[in-house]
Structures are given as C-alpha cells and as structure tokens.
Amino acid sequence: MYTDLAEIFQREGHEVYVATGSGNVNTKLGMEGGIKVLRVKTGELFGQSLIKKGIANVLLPYHVYKAIRKYFTEIIFDLIIVPTPPITYSNVAKRLKRQNNCPVYLILRDIFPQNARDLGIMRNPFLFWWFRRKEKDLYRLSDYIGCMSQGNIDFLKLNNKDLDPYKLHILYNWKNIPEDQKPDETLKSKLGLEKKFIALYGGNLGKPQKVDAILDLAKELLSLKNVVFILIGDGTEKARIKEIVQKSGLNNVLIRDSLPRDQYHELAKVCDMGLVNLSEHFTVPNIPSRTLSYWEAKLPILASTDSSTDFKNILEESGSGLWSLTGDISSYKNNFMKLYYDESLRKDMGNRGYHYLLENCSTQKAYYTIIQKLANHYPK
C-alpha cells in the first residue's frame, strides 16, 4: 500500500522521499520510479524470535533518523507521513516535525501494544507500559490520524481520553485498481484444479489470523470432494499449520508460498470465495487489507473474526460477504454452504465488493483524503 501511495504523490507533482528498513542490507539511497528511496540497515524485523524482533523495533528509529540526517540533510519537508506498524517511529517523527515545522500525518494500521496483549504475546507489564507510552506519544505529536474504520476511531476515543478527537478520521485501506479483465479460464487446469470449488486465503499466517479456524472448517467439509482450500503466504504459524494439515489428513488444504502480486491476482480471479480470519481474542478493531484483493477479484468474502472489529459492518454495508464469530464452527460452516450452493449469490456479492472497492478504496481516494486534511496548514 505504501509504495502505491508514494507513487501517487509523485505523480501528482510532489517531491517524495521515502525512508524504510532494509533488514541486514547496508544502507543505500537510490532512485526507484522517480522517488528517492533510502533503504536503512535496521536488522531483521520479520521471521525472528519475539526478543530479537522487539530489540530491532526499539533500535529502528535510531537507525532511520541517523540515515535521514545523513542523506536528506538539505531537504526541508512540508509533510511527514508515518505508518504503523511500528509505533516506535514517534521519536523520528517528533524530531523531524520540530526541525521542519511541518505537520505529521499518521496512517494507523496497527493498534499496538493492545493487540499483542490480546494475543498473549506481550505479558510483561513493564514492556506493555513502555510501548503504550510510545503509542500515546505518537498520537500526541500527530496532527492527523487516518483510521481504518469507525470502530478504530471509537476505540481510540474510549482508550485515550486526552487524544484530540478532531485529529481522527477514516482513511480506508487502499490499492491501485487495474482495468477490469476477465479471468484466465485455463488457469485451473494448469494448476490441476479443474472443476474444483476454491476457497482462497492470501496473507500472513500468524497468530492474529487464527488460520486454525480454516482448518476446522476444512475438516468439516472433507466429504465435499470438489472443495479445496488454498492458503498462500508466510508467517510464524506456517510450519505448525503444515504439520496439522499433514497429521490430520486434510487433503482438501493446499499451502503455498507467497506469490508476486500479478500472479496472486490471476489466481484469485479463478477462485470462488475469499477467506478473512482473525483471532477471537482481539479487543482492537482490525480491518484486514487482504479484503481489497478479494474485492478486486470479485470474490464473495467468508469471514470469521472477533466480535470487537466492525468488519462485519463493512461486509453488510458493501453487501460483499458473510460473517461469523471465530470459534462458531456451525455458523461458519452454514455461511460457507450458503455461498457454495448459490452461484448467483456469490456473483452478486463479488460484484458488490468490486464496486465498493472502486468507490472507497482506491489509491486516488486515499491521496485526496490526506491532501484535504492539510488544508488548514497550507491554504490556497
């Protein structure tokens, strides 16, 4: 998403500078698509133990700020856009805001550390307090905060009494939407999936996604010989999920590594439904970004999430899918069967999701949302 956003700012005539982590690759400044991209050696942030990942995130802002001061020292910025995760960018944003006397726009896509506490990942009260303080600092210094949904806004208001509510507004997840094209009808045959009903899950395979719910559903549907579940992605739970599939004899589940964006989209277009899953333990409203790819491919959505998220409301508003509470296997299965047996319902929901995507979740819409919020700082 952030690549798309940087590119549209550049296309609209802005001079764009990007600073991002590069893992263990040495720091380097280069031009990428007309944009100056500073890739900073930060240490690995993904695929690491919780301790190593935590240390890398704590040190991240120091590495990034040092690199910005070295490579962008002559630049005067008019706007600083900060993404989450991680929340530890607060010190970088604070310094740059003071030095450039410009606004900070926070793109809030991760309410941390509460989500880590929900999942039992962060049990240490001192660590929770320290990260919570960083979170509050980031909200305080941000001039505008773009939230994924109204549920996000309500959650922030309830749990941050000193937060100025006028900073908060909805900034939907976004993506570049290419011209609508027909699916490659021969692709199923090429993949050995001809005449199969395909339920697709594409995204991270970690604790937040509770992919176990999909495995429970697959077990319930073993008697439907033409149904196959395809899980595409990587994550901390991938090895464990593979082991469960093998030991449980779930021959209706296929697990594949992540695909390039174009290949993934081509596959999605020949599938029959898209799966969205979240752990039932979340108290933080989350809106999974994988939904956008399903909408783009005109797939109806079968969702199994926690009760705190307002994703259910978005599905109802868009008319693009069916929802059940994670852990309620009866409701989950019933919703699957509704879509499985009703092709017209699948097609209708798929089309509704696609139109909702066009109206609310384009990169152009995200760009204009951000730009309109800057009117007070830079009036015409």
N, C-alpha and C positions, 0 to 999 in steps of 0.2 A: 504493500500500500504506500509506503513512504517513498519508494522510487517513483511511483506514478505521480505522487503529489509534488515531488521536487521537479519532475519533468514538466508538469503543467504550469508551475510558477515560472519556469524558464521560458516556456512557450508564450506566456502572457507578457513577456518583456522584462521580468525581474532578473536581477543578477543573483544567482543561487550558489550558496556554499554549503556543503554537507560535511559533517564530521561524524564518523561512525567507527565502531570497533572492527578490528581485523583478526581477532584471535591472537595467535602467536606469530603472525606475519609482520615483518618490520614496517614501521610507519612510513607511509608514502602518500604524496599528493599527486593527483593526476586529473586529466580531463575525461569525463565519461558522459557522452551525449551532450556536450556543450556545458556541462556543470563541473565545477571544481569540487572534487571529492577527496577528502582527507581520510584515509584509512589508517586508524591508530592501533598500534600494537597494545593490546589490553590484557592478554591472557585469555584462555578459552572460557567462554561464558556458557557453552552448551555441552551436553554429554559428559558432564563432570559430576563428582560427588557433591553433596549439598555444601560441605565445608569449603571445597575449592571454588565452587560457584559463588558462594557467599563472599569469600575473600576477593574474588575477581570483580564482583559488583561493587564492593566497597572501594576498591582501588580505581575502578573505572573512571570516575570523574577527574581524578588527579592526572591520569594519563591523557585524557581527552583535552582538558584545559591547557595542559603544558603544550600539547601539539598545536592547539588553536593559537596560542600566544606566539608560537614559533613560526607557523606557516601563514597565519592570517593576520599578522601583527599590524598591517597598514589598513585593514578593512574596517570601515565604520558601518555597523549593521543597523538596519531600520526595523527589523523584526527577528525575534528568536523563537523558533518552533521547537518544542521539546516533546518527544514521545514518551510514553510509558508502555511496557517496562523498559528500563528500570527506573525507580524513583530516585536513585542516588545522583541523578543529574542536577539536583537542586543547587548545589554549590557552584557548578559551572554556570547555570542559568543566572544565578544571583550576581556573580562577578561580571558576566557579560552584559547584563542589564544595567548595572551601575556604570560600567565603562562606556557603554554606547548610548545610554539614556533612551532606551527603546523598550517597547512592550514585549512581554513574554506570552506566547500562546501555548498552552498545554493541551496536547492530544491525549486524553485519558482513556487508555485501553486496558488498564490493569489496576485494580484497587488493592494494592499491596501495603501492608503485610496481612490484612484481614483474610484474604483468600488463602494464604499459606497457613494461617491458624485454623481456618475451616477444615482444611485437608489433613491436619495433624502434622504438617511438615515443620511448622515453627512452634515449638513447645516452650522454648526458653523465654521467660517473661522479660528479661533484660533485652534480648535481641528484638523482641516484639516492640518494646518501648522505644528502642533506638531507631528502628525503621519507621515506626509510627511518627516519631519526631521529624524524620526526613520527609515523610509524606506531607505532614502539616506545613513544613517549610516550603515545599513545592507548591502547595495550594495557595499559600500566603503571598508568595512573590509573583505568581502567575496573574496576568491581567485578564486573561480569558481562559476558560476551561471548556473544551469541547468533549461532551459526554456521549456515550454510545446510545443512550436511551433515556426516557423519562425516569425509569427505575434507577438508573445511575444517579441522576440529579437528586431524586428523593432520598437515596441512601446517603449521599454526601451531606445534604442538608441536615438529616437526622443525626449523623455521627460527627459532624464538625460544626458546632454551634457558632463558632467565631468566623466561619467562612462567609464571605460576602456572596449572597445568592445571585447577585447581578452578574457575577463572572460566569455563571453556569448556563450552558445552552446545549442543544443537541447537535452533534456532528456525527452523522451516521457513518458506519464503515463504508468504504468506497473502493471502486476499482475501475480501470479502463474497460469499457464495454465495446468490443469489436462489432463490426457489422454482423447481423444475424445470418448464420449459414446453416444449411441442412447437415445433419449428421452423416458420417460415412457408414452406410448400412452394411458394408462388408467387414467392418472392424470386429464385430462379434465373432464372425467366422475365423478371422485371423487369430483371435485370442483363444479360440476353442470354446467359445461361449455361445454358440449359435442356439437359438430357441431358449436361452436362459433368461430368467427374470432376475435382474441385477440390482441389489441394494448397495449403494456406494457410500463408503466413509472415507473422506480425504482430509487429512490433517494430523495434528500431533497425537501421538499415542502415549499419553501420560496420565498421571493421577487425576487431574482436573476433568478429563474427558470420560472417565468411567466406561471404557470400552468393554468392560466385563458385561455390561447390560446388553450389548450387541451379541456377545457370545451366548448369553442366556436365551436371547430371542432365537438365535440360530439353532440352538439345541431343541427348542420347542417346535421348530419348523423343519426338522430333518426329514419328515415324511413327504414334504413338498420337493420332489426330486429336481424340479426345474429352477428352484430358487438358489441363488448364490450370493453371498456377502463378500464384497471386496473391500479390504482395509488397506489404504495407501498412506504411507507416512513413516515417520520415525519418532522416537521418544523413549523415555525412561522405562516404560512398561512394555515395550515391543517384545523383548525376549521372553518375558513372562507370559504374554498373550500367545505367542507362538507355541510355547510349551503347553498351555491349556488346550489350544486347538488340537495339538497332536495327541495328547493324552486322552482327551475327551472324544476323539474320533469325529471331529466336526469337519467332515469332508465337504460341507457347503460353505466353508470360510476360506478365502484366499488372502494372504498377506503379502503385500508388495512394497518395495522401497519407494521413496518419493520420486515423482516424475517431473520433468520440465513442464512449465505452465501450459504450453500449447498441447503437449501430449495428454496431459491430465484433462484438459478441456475436451479434447476429442473423445476420450474415454467416457467422460461424464455425459456427453450428449447421446450415447447409446445405452446408458443405464436407465433404470425405471424409477428409482427414488433415491433421494439423498438423506443420509443419516446425520443427525445432530445430537450429541450426547454431552451431558455434564453431570458431575458428581452431585448426589442428593444432599451433600453436606454443606454446600455453598450457602452463605448468608448474603453474599455480594451478587448483585445482578450482573450477569455476563451475557454478551451477545456474540456468539462465535462467528468469526469472519468467514469461515468456510461456507456459510449460508449463501454468500454472494456468488460463489462458483456454481452452486446448485441452481440458484435463480437464473444465472446466465445460461445454463444448460437446459432450462425449462423443466427441471425435475421437481416433483412434489416432495415435500420435506416430511420425514417421520422423525419427530423429536422426542427425546427422553431427557428431561432436565430437572433441576431442583425447583423448589416452589418459590424461591426468592427472586429469580430472574423474571423479567417481563417479556421474555422471548415468546411466551405463549400469546401475549397481547399482540405482538408483531405478526405472528402467524395468523391470528384471527383478523387483524386489520388488513393484511395483504391477501388473505384467503389462499395462502400458498402451502398449507400443510396441516398436519395433525400433531397434537401434543399429548404427552402423558408424563406422570411423575416418575422419576428414576426409581426403580425398585418395584413399581407396579407392573409386573410382567403381564398380567391379564389385560390391562388397558393397552399396554404397548403392543401386545400380540393382536388385539382386536383392531387397533388402528392400522397395523400392517395389513391385516386381512382385508380391511375396507379398501385400501389402495390396491392391493394385489388383485382383487376381483373386479374392480371398477376402473376400466381403462379411461372412460370419459372423465371421471373424477380426477385421475392422475393428470390428464391432459389439461383440464381446466385449471387445476392448482399450479401446474407448471407455467402456464401462460400468465396467470395472475402474478406469480412470483417474478417473472421476467419483466412485466410492466411496472411492478413495484420497484424493482432494481433500477430501471430507467428513470423513474420519477424521483427517487430518493437517494440513490447510492452511487451515482457517477462521480468520477474524479472532478469533473467540472463543478458539480454541486458542492463538493467538499471545498474546493478552491474558493468559490463565491461565498460560502458560509464564513470562511476565515477572513477573507478580504472585507466583507461587510462589517465584521466586528471591529475593524481597525479604523472605522470612520471617525471616531472620536479623537484618535491620535493624529490622523492625517486627513483632515477635512479638505474637500476640493476647493 
